[in-house]
Amino acid sequence: MTITNMSNPSTMTGAPVRGSDGEKLGKIDAIYFDNDTDAPEWAAVKSGLFGGHVSLVPLAQASWDGDTLSVPLDKAALKAAPHHDPDVKISAADEDELYRHYGLTAGRFTTAVEGTAVDTSGSNERRDLTGAPGVQGRDTSGPTTDSAMTRSEEQLRVGTQTRESGRARLRKHVVTEHQQVTVPVSHEEITLSREPITDANRGDAYNGPAISEEEHEVTLHAQRPVVGTEAVAVERIKLGTETVTDTETVSGKVRKEQIEFDATDDSTGRATNRS
């Protein structure tokens, strides 16, 4: 593949990097130049959560459309690439490992910059491209730098991710329990009463033979408790979720640059200040 429109490689810093399937792999963190040819050779790509993983991809296998760097890699291949410390130059051993990973010929491969092929067999160095093209670094003294030095520091980037923390379910089963209920019941009992002969009952008293044998029977009744069951719906129970917000304290190590100010004064001697 051919890298074009790179007269000013600073336009690539921060640009997205997409893989062979069009998936976004990360962002360009820096461009590494060959110290002998001053040609861009590697792109440092930040990927992973908070951009914590930095991998180098060869520009010889990439294409640049002015906005996006496209590489013939997928996310797995980029993750498997050798990790690189952004603050360390690429050593010869590092290059050999990268060549093997990407299937390149060690010691030489060609990067086309605006149609011109160059030999990139020398050591490689990260360039901070926030200044003008050709600047060796914004913190390097020389005719191409200005009068200011930039101090940078790392900051923690904290986010959240949702994961499964547990499960709950409703299960219904039948249990048997003993209940006691008091039920009022009634029964009939025999009562014997005697009443004298009066004008009111005299007719009934003389109805029938004067002297005879006979029986009179009364049926007694009594209530008994009867037990049965009936299924009755009493309530409905359902599961739901609610979000409870809490706070957790996280910590991490960050680095920051310090700038020392040294000055020589004839009257007071050497003065040092650190910011």
C-alpha positions as CSV (number, residue, x, y, z in Angstrom):
1,M,0.0,0.0,0.0
2,T,1.1,3.6,-0.5
3,I,1.1,6.5,2.0
4,T,0.3,9.7,0.2
5,N,-0.4,13.3,1.2
6,M,2.1,13.2,4.0
7,S,4.1,16.4,3.4
8,N,2.9,17.3,6.9
9,P,2.7,14.1,9.0
10,S,1.4,16.2,12.0
11,T,-2.1,15.9,10.4
12,M,-2.0,12.2,11.2
13,T,-1.7,12.6,15.0
14,G,-5.0,11.8,16.7
15,A,-6.5,10.4,13.4
16,P,-8.6,7.2,13.6
17,V,-7.1,3.9,12.5
18,R,-9.4,1.3,10.8
19,G,-8.7,-2.3,10.1
20,S,-9.2,-4.5,7.1
21,D,-12.9,-5.0,7.9
22,G,-13.5,-1.2,8.4
23,E,-13.6,-1.6,12.2
24,K,-12.0,1.2,14.2
25,L,-8.9,-0.1,15.9
26,G,-7.7,3.0,17.8
27,K,-6.1,6.4,17.2
28,I,-2.7,7.5,16.1
29,D,-0.6,8.6,19.1
30,A,2.6,9.4,17.3
31,I,4.6,8.9,14.1
32,Y,8.1,7.3,14.3
33,F,10.7,8.5,11.8
34,D,13.8,6.7,10.5
35,N,16.8,8.7,11.9
36,D,18.9,8.1,8.7
37,T,16.3,9.0,6.1
38,D,13.9,11.2,8.2
39,A,11.0,9.3,6.6
40,P,7.9,8.3,8.6
41,E,8.1,4.5,9.1
42,W,5.8,3.4,12.0
43,A,2.6,4.7,13.5
44,A,1.9,4.3,17.2
45,V,-1.7,3.2,17.7
46,K,-3.5,3.6,21.0
47,S,-6.2,1.0,21.6
48,G,-8.0,-0.7,24.5
49,L,-9.8,0.7,27.5
50,F,-8.7,4.4,27.9
51,G,-6.1,3.9,25.2
52,G,-3.8,2.0,27.5
53,H,-2.4,-0.3,24.8
54,V,0.1,1.1,22.3
55,S,1.1,-0.9,19.3
56,L,3.2,0.0,16.3
57,V,2.0,-0.6,12.7
58,P,4.1,-0.3,9.6
59,L,3.2,2.6,7.3
60,A,4.5,0.5,4.4
61,Q,1.4,-1.6,4.7
62,A,-1.1,1.3,5.4
63,S,-3.0,3.8,3.3
64,W,-3.8,7.4,4.3
65,D,-6.7,9.3,2.8
66,G,-6.0,12.5,4.7
67,D,-8.4,11.7,7.6
68,T,-8.1,8.0,8.4
69,L,-5.2,5.5,8.4
70,S,-6.3,2.1,7.0
71,V,-4.2,-1.0,7.8
72,P,-4.6,-4.6,6.6
73,L,-5.1,-5.8,10.2
74,D,-7.9,-6.8,12.5
75,K,-8.4,-6.0,16.2
76,A,-6.9,-9.4,17.2
77,A,-3.7,-8.9,15.1
78,L,-3.2,-5.4,16.6
79,K,-3.7,-6.7,20.1
80,A,-1.2,-9.4,19.5
81,A,1.4,-6.9,18.2
82,P,4.4,-6.2,20.4
83,H,3.5,-3.5,23.0
84,H,5.7,-0.5,22.9
85,D,6.5,2.1,25.5
86,P,5.8,5.5,23.9
87,D,8.7,7.1,25.8
88,V,11.4,4.7,24.5
89,K,13.0,4.7,21.1
90,I,12.5,1.6,18.8
91,S,15.6,-0.5,19.2
92,A,17.0,-2.9,16.6
93,A,15.6,-5.8,18.7
94,D,12.2,-4.1,18.8
95,E,12.3,-3.7,15.0
96,D,13.2,-7.4,14.4
97,E,10.3,-8.4,16.6
98,L,8.0,-6.1,14.7
99,Y,9.3,-7.4,11.3
100,R,8.6,-11.0,12.4
101,H,5.1,-10.1,13.6
102,Y,4.1,-8.3,10.4
103,G,5.9,-10.7,8.1
104,L,8.3,-8.0,6.8
105,T,11.9,-8.4,5.7
106,A,14.2,-7.4,8.5
107,G,16.5,-4.4,7.9
108,R,14.7,-2.9,5.0
109,F,11.2,-2.0,3.7
110,T,10.0,0.7,1.5
111,T,7.6,3.5,2.6
112,A,6.3,5.6,-0.2
113,V,6.0,9.3,0.8
114,E,4.4,11.3,-1.9
115,G,5.5,8.8,-4.5
116,T,9.2,8.6,-3.4
117,A,10.5,5.2,-2.2
118,V,13.1,5.4,0.7
119,D,15.3,3.0,2.5
120,T,14.2,2.8,6.2
121,S,16.8,0.5,7.6
122,G,18.1,2.8,10.3
123,S,16.9,3.2,13.9
124,N,13.6,4.8,14.6
125,E,12.6,7.7,16.8
126,R,9.3,9.1,17.9
127,R,8.5,12.6,16.8
128,D,6.2,15.0,18.5
129,L,4.4,16.6,15.5
130,T,2.6,19.5,17.1
131,G,5.1,21.9,15.6
132,A,6.0,22.6,12.0
133,P,7.2,19.8,9.6
134,G,10.8,18.9,10.1
135,V,10.9,19.9,13.8
136,Q,12.9,17.3,15.7
137,G,10.9,17.8,18.8
138,R,9.1,20.6,20.6
139,D,11.4,20.3,23.6
140,T,14.7,20.3,21.6
141,S,16.7,23.5,21.3
142,G,17.6,24.6,17.8
143,P,16.7,26.9,15.0
144,T,13.3,25.2,14.4
145,T,12.0,25.6,17.9
146,D,10.3,28.5,19.6
147,S,11.1,30.1,22.9
148,A,8.6,28.0,24.9
149,M,8.8,24.5,26.3
150,T,5.7,22.5,26.7
151,R,5.1,20.7,30.0
152,S,2.7,17.7,29.9
153,E,1.3,15.4,32.5
154,E,-0.9,12.3,32.6
155,Q,-4.4,12.4,33.9
156,L,-6.6,9.6,35.1
157,R,-9.5,8.7,32.7
158,V,-12.1,6.9,34.7
159,G,-15.2,5.3,33.3
160,T,-17.6,2.5,34.2
161,Q,-18.6,-0.8,32.6
162,T,-21.7,-2.8,33.4
163,R,-21.4,-6.5,34.2
164,E,-23.6,-9.2,35.7
165,S,-23.4,-9.2,39.5
166,G,-26.1,-11.8,40.4
167,R,-29.5,-13.2,39.6
168,A,-32.8,-13.6,41.4
169,R,-35.8,-15.7,40.7
170,L,-39.3,-16.4,42.1
171,R,-40.1,-20.0,42.8
172,K,-43.6,-21.2,44.0
173,H,-44.1,-24.5,45.9
174,V,-46.8,-25.9,48.1
175,V,-46.5,-26.3,51.9
176,T,-49.1,-27.9,54.2
177,E,-49.9,-26.4,57.6
178,H,-52.4,-27.2,60.3
179,Q,-55.1,-24.7,61.1
180,Q,-57.7,-24.8,63.9
181,V,-61.1,-23.0,63.5
182,T,-63.8,-22.8,66.2
183,V,-67.2,-23.5,64.6
184,P,-70.5,-23.1,66.6
185,V,-72.7,-26.3,66.3
186,S,-76.2,-27.1,67.8
187,H,-78.0,-30.3,68.7
188,E,-81.5,-31.3,70.0
189,E,-82.1,-32.7,73.5
190,I,-85.2,-34.4,74.9
191,T,-87.3,-32.3,77.3
192,L,-90.1,-33.7,79.3
193,S,-92.9,-31.4,80.4
194,R,-96.2,-32.0,82.2
195,E,-99.2,-29.9,81.7
196,P,-102.6,-30.2,83.5
197,I,-105.8,-30.9,81.7
198,T,-107.5,-27.6,80.8
199,D,-110.3,-26.6,78.6
200,A,-107.7,-25.8,75.9
201,N,-106.3,-29.4,75.7
202,R,-109.2,-31.4,77.0
203,G,-110.2,-32.4,73.5
204,D,-106.8,-33.8,72.7
205,A,-106.6,-35.6,76.0
206,Y,-109.8,-37.6,75.4
207,N,-109.1,-38.3,71.8
208,G,-108.7,-42.1,71.6
209,P,-109.4,-45.1,73.8
210,A,-109.8,-44.5,77.4
211,I,-107.3,-47.1,78.5
212,S,-104.6,-48.3,75.9
213,E,-100.9,-49.0,75.3
214,E,-99.0,-46.8,72.9
215,E,-95.6,-45.3,72.0
216,H,-94.6,-41.8,70.9
217,E,-91.2,-41.2,69.2
218,V,-89.3,-38.0,68.6
219,T,-86.3,-37.7,66.3
220,L,-83.3,-35.8,67.6
221,H,-81.0,-33.7,65.3
222,A,-77.4,-32.5,65.9
223,Q,-75.0,-30.4,63.8
224,R,-71.5,-31.7,63.0
225,P,-68.5,-29.7,61.6
226,V,-67.8,-30.2,57.9
227,V,-64.2,-29.4,56.7
228,G,-63.4,-28.5,53.1
229,T,-60.9,-26.3,51.3
230,E,-61.2,-23.6,48.6
231,A,-58.3,-22.0,46.7
232,V,-58.5,-18.2,46.9
233,A,-56.0,-15.8,45.3
234,V,-54.6,-13.5,48.0
235,E,-51.8,-11.5,46.4
236,R,-49.5,-11.1,43.4
237,I,-45.7,-11.0,43.7
238,K,-43.3,-9.9,40.9
239,L,-39.6,-9.3,40.5
240,G,-38.2,-6.0,39.4
241,T,-34.9,-4.0,39.5
242,E,-34.0,-0.5,40.8
243,T,-30.8,1.4,40.3
244,V,-28.9,2.4,43.4
245,T,-26.1,4.9,42.9
246,D,-23.0,4.6,45.1
247,T,-19.4,5.8,44.9
248,E,-16.2,3.9,44.8
249,T,-12.7,5.3,45.0
250,V,-10.2,4.3,42.4
251,S,-6.5,5.1,42.1
252,G,-3.8,4.9,39.6
253,K,-0.3,6.2,38.9
254,V,0.2,9.1,36.6
255,R,3.3,10.7,35.4
256,K,4.0,14.4,34.8
257,E,6.9,16.4,33.5
258,Q,8.7,19.0,35.6
259,I,10.7,21.8,34.1
260,E,13.7,23.2,35.9
261,F,14.7,26.7,35.5
262,D,18.5,27.4,35.7
263,A,19.9,30.8,35.4
264,T,23.3,32.4,36.2
265,D,23.5,35.8,37.8
266,D,26.9,37.5,38.4
267,S,25.7,38.9,41.7
268,T,23.7,36.1,43.2
269,G,25.2,33.0,41.6
270,R,23.2,30.1,40.1
271,A,19.4,30.1,40.6
272,T,17.2,27.1,40.1
273,N,13.4,27.0,40.0
274,R,11.2,24.0,39.3
275,S,7.6,24.0,38.1
